[in-house]
Each structure stands twice: as structure tokens, then as C-alpha cells.
Amino acid sequence: MSESLDIALIQMRSGIDPQRNLDDAAVLIRQAAADGARLVATPETTHLVQKDADKAFAVMQTQDEDPAIGFFSALADELDIDLLIGSLAIRIGERKAANRSFLFGPDGALKATYDKAHMFDVGLGQGETYLESANYQAGEELVVTEAGGVKLGLSICYDLRFAYLYRALAQAGAQVLTVPAAFTRPTGRAHWEVLLRARAIETGSFILAPAQGGLHEDGRRTWGRSMVVGPWGEIIAQLDHDEPGVLSARLDMRKSDEARRRVPALDHDRALAFARNGTTKTT
């Protein structure tokens, strides 16, 4: 295992034109690689943010057809980096898509994919409602892979609210957990930092959270504030805005082992049952 890893998170404001989004992402990815990053990660829905389902499906393609796959594969190969594309909207049926992460290796090979497991079906009030399950198929599998000599556990955005997923990834060996996201402004303001830090503390893992940010072409507003969190819950690096940019950091991988030795909570699972009649037994 590598003792350290130079990483970079790409913050974007993706729009409705996939090719323009690819070009915008490439500029920032090249900048990150030039600054020394060996693992670069982009946010959720890197090449398409379009809330109108009809318009989204009009440009969405299958994995075999989507030019983004070859585009990012070639870029990873050219720059000799591990490149995690936080997610792409990939058509898997006439009116169904997958919200899918792609990890490309330094030779351009596709090393792993992950489909978002938890659908963002929420009503935030003031007319802000989302029903991701109407158009997207939830993933069924956890994914632990390798990048830059470390074990990487994959997740996407709303997955962040489900602590069991991250615990399972960490117990399967992941020391770096990725959370590419397009958090809304209300949930981002209230929950983004605290949830990221909680998942890091619970698992003794590094958290890499590249985000979408700002007012998008389709009218959606996202929180930005990309973050790197350490295994003790400390903020290693963060952007304090929602503008596109690059956030770089060096991860000292020994810190994960140290945190897990100090508080070995991953080894302390217990099977518990509720007391009969839903009451707590007292003495």
C-alpha cells in the first residue's frame, strides 16, 4: 500500500450540453494532473445536468455509445493518472438510466464502475421536489477497487445518508471513500460538511467529495464546497465557494490505520434485537 497519495477534486457547474461539459472537465483535470495529482475525481453527473427528463433522454446514450467513455479513457492514459468520473448519466433502457461512476487507470483501462444505490426521492419544501427513481435504476452492488496504490470505496451523493454502505466498504478494505455529488443548496448548507465528517469518523477513512456548484443552465442550484476529510474527521482541504475549480491535497495513508487502531469500531459490530413490546428493559 502507498504511504501517501496526491489527489485532486474537480468542482464543476455542468450544463445541458454533454460535449461542452467534457471540454470543461478536461481543462480542470489537466490542471490537476499538471499540479501533481495521481488520482483525480470529478463530481456527480459530470457530463449532463438536465432536470427535464425528455431533454435528458434525448442526449443520453448507452455505455457502449457514449463518447464520454472513450474521451475520459484517453485523457487518463495521456495524463498517466487514475481518473474517477464521479458519475455519468447512462441510458440502460428506453426511459431508464443508471447514475454510474467510472474509474479509469493510468493506461486508460476501465478499472471499475458503480451504480448509485440510493435514489434521491425527496420533497424539500418551497416547490423543490426530486424523484430520481422515476428515471434512474438503483444499483445493487458495493464496489471496492484500487487507485494510486490504495483501496477505494465508491459511492454517489445521496448514498452519503446511509452509513451502513460506508461501514461495509471500510470493512471490505477501503481506506479512501469517494462521494461525488450534486447536493442541493438547502441540504448542502445544512448537512454536507457534517455528513462527510461523520462518515470519515465512523469508518476511519479519507473522504473525497468533489461537487457540482452554482446555478446550472437548467435552473438547478447546487452547493459546491468540495471537501477532503481525514480519518479523524478533520477537514484536510475544502473550497469555500460554488465556482468551478480544483482542490488538491496529499493523503497520508498511515492516518487511516492510526485512526482505526485508536478507535477500532469497525471490529465491534454486535447483533442486537429490540426488547419485547418495543420497550427498554430496566432494572
Stockholm file with secondary structure:
# STOCKHOLM 1.0

chainA/1-283         MSESLDIALIQMRSGIDPQRNLDDAAVLIRQAAADGARLVATPETTHLVQKDADKAFAVMQTQDEDPAIGFFSALADELDIDLLIGSLAIRIGERKAANRSFLFGPDGALKATYDKAHMFDVGLGQGETYLESANYQAGEELVVTEAGGVKLGLSICYDLRFAYLYRALAQAGAQVLTVPAAFTRPTGRAHWEVLLRARAIETGSFILAPAQGGLHEDGRRTWGRSMVVGPWGEIIAQLDHDEPGVLSARLDMRKSDEARRRVPALDHDRALAFARNGTTKTT
#=GR chainA/1-283 SS CCSEEEEEEEEBCCCSCHHHHHHHHHHHHHHHHHTTCSEEECCTTTTCCCCCHHHHHHHCBCTTTCHHHHHHHHHHHHHTSEEEEEEEEEEEETTEEEEEEEEECTTSCEEEEEECCSCCEEECSTTCEEEGGGTBCCCCCCCEEEETTEEEEECCGGGGGCHHHHHHHHHTTCSEEECCBCCBHHHIIIIIHHHHHHHHHHHTCEEEECBBEEECTTSCEEECCCEEECTTSCEEEECSSSSSEEEEEEEETHHHHHHHHHSCGGGCCCCCCCCGGGCCCCC
#=GC SS_cons         CCSEEEEEEEEBCCCSCHHHHHHHHHHHHHHHHHTTCSEEECCTTTTCCCCCHHHHHHHCBCTTTCHHHHHHHHHHHHHTSEEEEEEEEEEEETTEEEEEEEEECTTSCEEEEEECCSCCEEECSTTCEEEGGGTBCCCCCCCEEEETTEEEEECCGGGGGCHHHHHHHHHTTCSEEECCBCCBHHHIIIIIHHHHHHHHHHHTCEEEECBBEEECTTSCEEECCCEEECTTSCEEEECSSSSSEEEEEEEETHHHHHHHHHSCGGGCCCCCCCCGGGCCCCC
//
